[in-house]
Amino acid sequence: MDKQTIGVGGERLAGSRPDYSKTLFLPRTDFPMRGGLPKKEPKLLARWREIGLYQRLREAGQSRKFVLHDGPPYANGNIHIGHALNKILKDLVTRSQRMLGKDSNYVPGWDCHGLPIEWKIEENYRAKGKNKDAVPINEFRRECRAFAEHWVGVQSEEFQRLGVTGDWDHPYLTMSFPAEAQIAREIMKFAANGTLYRGSKPVMWSVVEKTALAEAEVEYEEIVSDAIYVAFPLKGDAASVVIWTTTPWTLPGNRAISFSHRITYGRYRVTASPEGNWAKVGAVYIVADKLASEVFKSAKVEAYERIGDVSARFLSASVCDHPLRKFIESNPPDDYSAAFDFRANMYPPEVPLLYGDHVTDDTGTGFVHTAPGHGREDFDIWMANQRDLALRHIDTSIPYTVDADGFFTDEAPGFGPRDTGGHPKRVIDDKGNKGDANEAVIKALIAAGHLLAHGKLKHQYPHSWRSKKPVIFRNTPQWFIAMDWRMDREPSDSLEPCEPEGSRSKTLRETALGEIARTQWTPAAGENRITGMIASRPDWVVSRQRAWGVPIALFVEKRTQTPLTDPLVNARIVEAFRKEGADAWFEPGAAQRFLSPDYNPDDFEKVADVLDVWFDSGSTHAFVLEDPQAFPSLAEIHRKRDGGPDEILYLEGSDQHRGWFQSSLLESCGTRGRAPYDAVLTHGFVLDEKGQKMSKSAGNVTAPQTIIKDVGADILRLWVAASDYSDDMRIGPEILKTFVETYRKLRNTIRWMLGSLAHYELANTTGFEAMGELERLMLHRLAVLDGEIRDAYEQFDYKRVVARLTAFLNTDLSAFYFDIRKDTLYCEPPSSEKRRAAIAAVERIFRSVTLWLAPVLVFTSEEAWLARYPEVVSVHLEAFPKIPSAWRDEALAEKWEQIRRVRSVVTGALEIERAQKRIGSSLEAAPRVFVADAGLRAVLGTIDFAEVCITSDIAIEAGEGPIGAFRLSGTPGVAVLPALAEGRKCARSWKISPLVGSDPEFPDVSPRDARALRELRAMGQWP
């Protein structure tokens, strides 16, 4: 064909070929191939602030509320990857629930009180040589408040940068004056219902932090401890009872030995032992039969014999000597008369043996050294036997052997300040390091002749989750909320358990367990986990000996030692807190201010302790969900359990079963008799790519700030949504690369749709009824996906959302429908019904996919939506698409499933041809397709199968096909024999056909393309 050129007057000149690319409806869009998210996302955030997106969302809210109550992060540093996971998940919930048609509002919150902030201020003091004790308490508290305010601002910006939408201008803070007032009011309710009491119990104590810790504030780390076997001589008997312990420092506090009726015990006599061994020949010891060999092996005994049984009746009637008593008697002070008798009496003359359910013969000796001031089970057993012990004239008091700084007191004779010249032995120092107490006690036992063996044991031990240092159990006066007292009993300082079943009301434990069963837990295993924790947890220690917190705003009558529960006094305190904050409690004259004129302040003690921060956060439901003045968007919640339509969801990490989920449950059950939530959703922790815990020292930390700077927040959001958050999740550079690639494919598919839709004209589109099978198949897929996506969002199953959408975009669209329809969309004449139907289908697909992705890719979906509909406000004001049920056509889907199976064989065969360079593109092929099944051949005969396979021609033949034909094992009865297409290549569409050139006006194109050119010329769009 001669080349033609267009002259100045429009005439075609010989010698040049027309540029047909200008006649094609090629994709055209400003939506860039590269996301450039790190630069684009801040611009979109600024736009959302400018248009008041959050307020518009509130105005567009539905009548049915879905409330995700935010578990408050701690305001003391930049956010980490765990924060990012948590906040993005919450944003996925609130956005998707709103798009499902609910009024889903998110009010972010912060936990602002507590020890970590105090530490930071104290560090600043130390750096300046400033003494905290010399600073007025409210001045110190103001500095703590300012520190928290700073980090609330920093974290707020970082959370918003993740694309999280919420009421950032009006968050809740546990240190706000109304919050502090309500928290104080909540603890007053426990005082009023009689479950708040001050008692002396062993609690986990941080020497480093100088405060009691709750179970939720403790984590377990591996340490190496001294492990010793100690002989307690039986009174009136030649034998000794042997105990085993890894805390030798608790032996000065020993007051009993626990045993079990379920264990068989025996008397064992040493018959051979090395010279100088602690276990002497002839010595008789009582141990569990099952553990005797291990005990004597540890004691380096060469031979021993069992000489008799030991019954539980014998043990329960027996008493032992305290093993340290002999040490004191053998080492009197210089001033014998002044100190000796007093000191000797400090170790009890009799150590009883008590039955304990916790005693086993798995390890140790079958006996448990019992120090009621240093262990919960020890305390419980001691208290349960108070009456019997008193009848036996055994002193039931519990000694305070260790002080707040970890030093032995004078109630640990031989180790306290009086007996050590003012240099008492120490269990743990203020840096969290092991002191000299264990060594001193072990030496004393050796001197007394009661140590049998000493070794080392590597084991798990409780540490403070803040300081990362070991804690100790020590007996201290604290405020507790009773788990097993009836909640309508009169206030009392009794430590007796609740009345028998049949009393007027339930206990806090019973109420909480009942509410757990009424709550929806996701994953379901969370219910068993928190049930076990509540069933076995001790009374709640709610007091802390610190300065920065909400005070336990109570007065205790000095004469009766009972808390004052006067409503008028309480109202004055609450009102003062509401106006001035909790600092009012620490102002000079506070007692006079709140008690007068009704009471004499001299008759009352003002409690100085502050509340456990878990009580603060556990009370957030009271001042966020129940305060319509402070949070009007959360007003009038009518929960499903009350016959309404509304739901309240709590979502946090799985560690919060012992943290916020539990404290919120107990606080609400104790004050309202019900759980504060209807559903609880938990997620796992974030690990590095190898499944290891992240730490700066290991150099394996992935920071959200770095991810956002490098690839954008949408990539991080995609990782969160695509991961199984019910388990621990992994992240790192290589994992992020896969999500960058996934995002690239999603973005390019969206970009292609936007480019194709540049040619969309509503008047020139086709309705569903007039569409061809391929378009109706894609709309069927939308209808199917609609149910799956909605259900996945309802079930918080975001990985299913991502999996379904990525498969649809990559497999159904990019690799199938769009690949087939490119020729139609680019080359068909403007009047083509096929082209009009295709572009109408692309419009529907774009809308659906972009809306479904909106909760996940919040920035990209907004960018795409505005590129398509520049006149709209935001994609985030839209609901999920309403897909007509008529689009669903299972019969059509089944037909095309057969077609696609045959197509896969054809494309497989052509891939080999392309790899062998026998063809360059599939349009150069005209394969022969052999189909053995007549019914399947008939199906293929109803469509343009060459178009579906993107070949210039195709032949469908009956039979199994020749031996050398290409086959796929999963598609029996189909074979493909590749062949080259015959004819000339169309200069416009690149299809090869014998008909190219049959139209003399357009001698280098196919008849279809000639029609398109003729139409374009008539429209003035082609010369």
Secondary structure, 3 states (H helix, E strand, C coil): CCCEEECCCCCEEECCCCCHHHHCCCCCCCCCCCCCHHHHHHHHHHHHHHHCHHHHHHHCCCCCEEEEECCCCECCCCCCHHHHHHHHHHHHHHHHHHHCCCEEECCCEEECCCHHHHHHHHHHHHHCCCCHHHCCHHHHHHHHHHHHHHHHHHHHHHHHHCCCCCCCCCCEECCCHHHHHHHHHHHHHHHHCCCEEEEEEEEEEECCCCEEECHHHEEEEEEEEEEEEEEEEECCCCEEEEEEECCHHHHHHCCEEEECCCCCEEEEEEEECCCCCCCCCCCEEEEEHHHHHHHHHHCCCCEEEEEEEECHHHHHHCEECCCCHHHHHHCCCCCHHHHHHHHHHHCCCCEEEEECCCCCCCCCCCCEEECCCCCHHHHHHHHHCHHHHHHCCCCCCCCCCECCCCEECCCCCCCCCCCCCCCCCECECCCCCECCHHHHHHHHHHHHCCEEEEEEEEEEEEEECCCCCECEEEEEEEEEECCCCECCCCCCCCCCCCCCCCCCCCEHHHHHHHHHHHCEEECCHHHHHHHHHHHHCCCEECEECCCCCCECCCEEECCCCCECCCHHHHHHHHHHHHHHCHHHHHCCCHHHHHHCCCCCHHHEEECCCEECHHHHHHCHHHHHHCCCCCCHHHCCCCEHHHCCCEEEEEEEEHHHHCCHHHHHHHHHHHHHCCCCCCEEEEECCEECCCCCECCCCCCCCCCHHHHHHHCCHHHHHHHHHHCCCCCCEECCHHHHHHHHHHHHHHHHHHHHHHHHHHHCCHHHCCCHHHCCHHHHHHHHHHHHHHHHHHHHHHCCCHHHHHHHHHHHHHHHHHHHHHHHHHHHHHHCCCCCHHHHHHHHHHHHHHHHHHHHHCCCCHHHHHHHHHHHCCCCCCHHHCCCCCCCHHHCCHHHHHHHHHHHHHHHHHHHHHHHHHHCCCCCCHHHECCEEEECCHHHHHHHCCCCHHHHHCCCCCEEEECCCCCCCECCCCCCCEEEECCECCCEECCCCCCEECCCCCCCCCCCCCHHHHHHHHHHHHCCCCC
